[in-house]
Amino acid sequence: MSLTHTTAVRNGLADYTVDQVDAGAGDAQGDLVIMTSGDVEVATLTMSNPAFGAASGGTATASAITDDTSATGGTAAKAKLQNRANTEIVRCSVTATGGGGDIELSSVVIGAGDTVSVSSLTYSAPT
């Protein structure tokens, strides 16, 4: 038998995790940092504060995410959510649309100065 969590526990896990994005001091909000496979920043998008709403069904949905209108550029392969003190909270994969990544972008090739948008983002606690 595999380990499972009740919905109430999943909600608690998701809320705890995403609430960490609002923690720390230094910046007004946390960030979504899109990176190359070598951890080089490609684009940084500013999260809202609070970054996520309350979890339902084990999933928390991000509030508005501000576009990066002047990306550094590069080939996106992964991303991280970091808190207001720029401490990493969550790391995930990035692929082009249909590629199955945790985050899917219309293109993973991002030019310097490009605008990068993420229209929606969710965090789901394990079942």
Phi and psi restraints in degrees (value plus and minus 20) as a CYANA .aco file:
   2 SER   PHI    -110.0   -70.0
   2 SER   PSI     136.6   176.6
   3 LEU   PHI     -88.1   -48.1
   3 LEU   PSI     115.1   155.1
   4 THR   PHI    -154.8  -114.8
   4 THR   PSI     138.6   178.6
   5 HIS   PHI    -137.8   -97.8
   5 HIS   PSI     125.9   165.9
   6 THR   PHI     -90.1   -50.1
   6 THR   PSI     143.7   183.7
   7 THR   PHI     -80.7   -40.7
   7 THR   PSI     -60.3   -20.3
   8 ALA   PHI     -81.5   -41.5
   8 ALA   PSI     -60.7   -20.7
   9 VAL   PHI     -88.9   -48.9
   9 VAL   PSI     -61.9   -21.9
  10 ARG   PHI     -80.3   -40.3
  10 ARG   PSI     -61.9   -21.9
  11 ASN   PHI     -80.4   -40.4
  11 ASN   PSI     -64.0   -24.0
  12 GLY   PHI     -82.9   -42.9
  12 GLY   PSI     -62.6   -22.6
  13 LEU   PHI     -83.0   -43.0
  13 LEU   PSI     -65.7   -25.7
  14 ALA   PHI     -84.2   -44.2
  14 ALA   PSI     -66.3   -26.3
  15 ASP   PHI     -81.4   -41.4
  15 ASP   PSI     -63.9   -23.9
  16 TYR   PHI     -79.5   -39.5
  16 TYR   PSI     -66.6   -26.6
  17 THR   PHI     -83.0   -43.0
  17 THR   PSI     -71.8   -31.8
  18 VAL   PHI     -92.6   -52.6
  18 VAL   PSI     -46.7    -6.7
  19 ASP   PHI     -84.9   -44.9
  19 ASP   PSI     -42.0    -2.0
  20 GLN   PHI     -86.6   -46.6
  20 GLN   PSI     -43.7    -3.7
  21 VAL   PHI     -84.9   -44.9
  21 VAL   PSI     -50.1   -10.1
  22 ASP   PHI    -105.5   -65.5
  22 ASP   PSI     -25.3    14.7
  23 ALA   PHI    -102.1   -62.1
  23 ALA   PSI     148.7   188.7
  24 GLY   PHI      70.0   110.0
  24 GLY   PSI     158.3   198.3
  25 ALA   PHI    -157.5  -117.5
  25 ALA   PSI     140.1   180.1
  26 GLY   PHI     104.4   144.4
  26 GLY   PSI     -77.1   -37.1
  27 ASP   PHI    -126.1   -86.1
  27 ASP   PSI     137.8   177.8
  28 ALA   PHI     -93.5   -53.5
  28 ALA   PSI     -48.0    -8.0
  29 GLN   PHI    -159.6  -119.6
  29 GLN   PSI     145.7   185.7
  30 GLY   PHI    -100.7   -60.7
  30 GLY   PSI     157.8   197.8
  31 ASP   PHI    -154.3  -114.3
  31 ASP   PSI     134.8   174.8
  32 LEU   PHI    -127.1   -87.1
  32 LEU   PSI      93.3   133.3
  33 VAL   PHI    -127.7   -87.7
  33 VAL   PSI      98.7   138.7
  34 ILE   PHI    -112.9   -72.9
  34 ILE   PSI     113.5   153.5
  35 MET   PHI    -153.1  -113.1
  35 MET   PSI     143.1   183.1
  36 THR   PHI     -96.6   -56.6
  36 THR   PSI     154.4   194.4
  37 SER   PHI     -82.8   -42.8
  37 SER   PSI     -41.0    -1.0
  38 GLY   PHI    -115.9   -75.9
  38 GLY   PSI      -2.4    37.6
  39 ASP   PHI      48.3    88.3
  39 ASP   PSI       3.2    43.2
  40 VAL   PHI    -110.4   -70.4
  40 VAL   PSI     112.0   152.0
  41 GLU   PHI     -81.1   -41.1
  41 GLU   PSI     112.3   152.3
  42 VAL   PHI    -125.0   -85.0
  42 VAL   PSI     -62.4   -22.4
  43 ALA   PHI    -177.8  -137.8
  43 ALA   PSI     130.0   170.0
  44 THR   PHI    -147.8  -107.8
  44 THR   PSI     100.5   140.5
  45 LEU   PHI    -129.3   -89.3
  45 LEU   PSI     116.4   156.4
  46 THR   PHI    -107.1   -67.1
  46 THR   PSI     110.2   150.2
  47 MET   PHI    -101.5   -61.5
  47 MET   PSI     143.5   183.5
  48 SER   PHI     -96.7   -56.7
  48 SER   PSI     152.3   192.3
  49 ASN   PHI    -152.5  -112.5
  49 ASN   PSI      82.7   122.7
  50 PRO   PHI     -96.8   -56.8
  50 PRO   PSI     129.4   169.4
  51 ALA   PHI     -93.6   -53.6
  51 ALA   PSI     -51.8   -11.8
  52 PHE   PHI    -155.6  -115.6
  52 PHE   PSI     134.6   174.6
  53 GLY   PHI    -103.5   -63.5
  53 GLY   PSI     155.0   195.0
  54 ALA   PHI     -84.7   -44.7
  54 ALA   PSI     122.9   162.9
  55 ALA   PHI     -90.1   -50.1
  55 ALA   PSI     127.0   167.0
  56 SER   PHI    -158.9  -118.9
  56 SER   PSI     111.7   151.7
  57 GLY   PHI      43.0    83.0
  57 GLY   PSI       4.3    44.3
  58 GLY   PHI      63.3   103.3
  58 GLY   PSI     -13.9    26.1
  59 THR   PHI    -144.8  -104.8
  59 THR   PSI     111.2   151.2
  60 ALA   PHI    -128.3   -88.3
  60 ALA   PSI     116.8   156.8
  61 THR   PHI    -126.4   -86.4
  61 THR   PSI     113.8   153.8
  62 ALA   PHI     -86.9   -46.9
  62 ALA   PSI     124.2   164.2
  63 SER   PHI     -92.2   -52.2
  63 SER   PSI    -193.2  -153.2
  64 ALA   PHI     -75.6   -35.6
  64 ALA   PSI     120.9   160.9
  65 ILE   PHI    -136.5   -96.5
  65 ILE   PSI     106.0   146.0
  66 THR   PHI     -99.7   -59.7
  66 THR   PSI     111.0   151.0
  67 ASP   PHI     -78.2   -38.2
  67 ASP   PSI     130.3   170.3
  68 ASP   PHI    -113.0   -73.0
  68 ASP   PSI      91.3   131.3
  69 THR   PHI    -111.6   -71.6
  69 THR   PSI     -16.1    23.9
  70 SER   PHI    -169.3  -129.3
  70 SER   PSI      46.4    86.4
  71 ALA   PHI     -80.2   -40.2
  71 ALA   PSI     131.0   171.0
  72 THR   PHI     -88.8   -48.8
  72 THR   PSI     -59.0   -19.0
  73 GLY   PHI      78.9   118.9
  73 GLY   PSI     135.3   175.3
  74 GLY   PHI     122.0   162.0
  74 GLY   PSI    -192.0  -152.0
  75 THR   PHI    -123.5   -83.5
  75 THR   PSI      94.6   134.6
  76 ALA   PHI     -92.3   -52.3
  76 ALA   PSI     115.9   155.9
  77 ALA   PHI    -155.6  -115.6
  77 ALA   PSI     -43.4    -3.4
  78 LYS   PHI    -175.6  -135.6
  78 LYS   PSI     152.4   192.4
  79 ALA   PHI    -168.5  -128.5
  79 ALA   PSI     143.2   183.2
  80 LYS   PHI    -160.5  -120.5
  80 LYS   PSI     127.7   167.7
  81 LEU   PHI    -116.3   -76.3
  81 LEU   PSI     110.5   150.5
  82 GLN   PHI    -146.7  -106.7
  82 GLN   PSI     133.1   173.1
  83 ASN   PHI    -103.9   -63.9
  83 ASN   PSI    -193.6  -153.6
  84 ARG   PHI     -85.7   -45.7
  84 ARG   PSI     -38.7     1.3
  85 ALA   PHI    -116.3   -76.3
  85 ALA   PSI     -10.3    29.7
  86 ASN   PHI      44.7    84.7
  86 ASN   PSI      10.0    50.0
  87 THR   PHI    -113.5   -73.5
  87 THR   PSI     111.9   151.9
  88 GLU   PHI     -85.4   -45.4
  88 GLU   PSI     114.9   154.9
  89 ILE   PHI    -130.8   -90.8
  89 ILE   PSI     -66.5   -26.5
  90 VAL   PHI    -160.3  -120.3
  90 VAL   PSI     123.3   163.3
  91 ARG   PHI    -142.4  -102.4
  91 ARG   PSI     123.1   163.1
  92 CYS   PHI    -168.4  -128.4
  92 CYS   PSI     149.8   189.8
  93 SER   PHI    -108.7   -68.7
  93 SER   PSI     135.2   175.2
  94 VAL   PHI    -150.4  -110.4
  94 VAL   PSI     110.2   150.2
  95 THR   PHI    -156.1  -116.1
  95 THR   PSI     152.7   192.7
  96 ALA   PHI     -92.1   -52.1
  96 ALA   PSI     140.5   180.5
  97 THR   PHI     -70.6   -30.6
  97 THR   PSI     110.8   150.8
  98 GLY   PHI      67.5   107.5
  98 GLY   PSI     -24.6    15.4
  99 GLY   PHI    -104.7   -64.7
  99 GLY   PSI     -27.2    12.8
 100 GLY   PHI      64.2   104.2
 100 GLY   PSI     -10.5    29.5
 101 GLY   PHI     -91.3   -51.3
 101 GLY   PSI     143.6   183.6
 102 ASP   PHI     -81.5   -41.5
 102 ASP   PSI     -56.5   -16.5
 103 ILE   PHI    -140.4  -100.4
 103 ILE   PSI     110.9   150.9
 104 GLU   PHI    -135.6   -95.6
 104 GLU   PSI     103.8   143.8
 105 LEU   PHI    -126.7   -86.7
 105 LEU   PSI     135.9   175.9
 106 SER   PHI     -82.4   -42.4
 106 SER   PSI     -48.2    -8.2
 107 SER   PHI    -172.5  -132.5
 107 SER   PSI     119.2   159.2
 108 VAL   PHI    -107.5   -67.5
 108 VAL   PSI     -30.3     9.7
 109 VAL   PHI    -110.5   -70.5
 109 VAL   PSI      93.6   133.6
 110 ILE   PHI    -138.6   -98.6
 110 ILE   PSI     105.0   145.0
 111 GLY   PHI    -103.1   -63.1
 111 GLY   PSI     133.8   173.8
 112 ALA   PHI     -80.3   -40.3
 112 ALA   PSI     109.2   149.2
 113 GLY   PHI      69.8   109.8
 113 GLY   PSI     -27.1    12.9
 114 ASP   PHI     -86.2   -46.2
 114 ASP   PSI     139.2   179.2
 115 THR   PHI    -115.2   -75.2
 115 THR   PSI     110.4   150.4
 116 VAL   PHI    -136.7   -96.7
 116 VAL   PSI     108.1   148.1
 117 SER   PHI    -144.8  -104.8
 117 SER   PSI     125.1   165.1
 118 VAL   PHI    -145.6  -105.6
 118 VAL   PSI      94.5   134.5
 119 SER   PHI    -100.5   -60.5
 119 SER   PSI     -46.7    -6.7
 120 SER   PHI    -176.4  -136.4
 120 SER   PSI     132.7   172.7
 121 LEU   PHI    -173.6  -133.6
 121 LEU   PSI     113.0   153.0
 122 THR   PHI    -148.9  -108.9
 122 THR   PSI     135.7   175.7
 123 TYR   PHI    -143.6  -103.6
 123 TYR   PSI     106.5   146.5
 124 SER   PHI    -137.3   -97.3
 124 SER   PSI     108.9   148.9
 125 ALA   PHI     -94.5   -54.5
 125 ALA   PSI     130.9   170.9
 126 PRO   PHI     -84.6   -44.6
 126 PRO   PSI     129.6   169.6
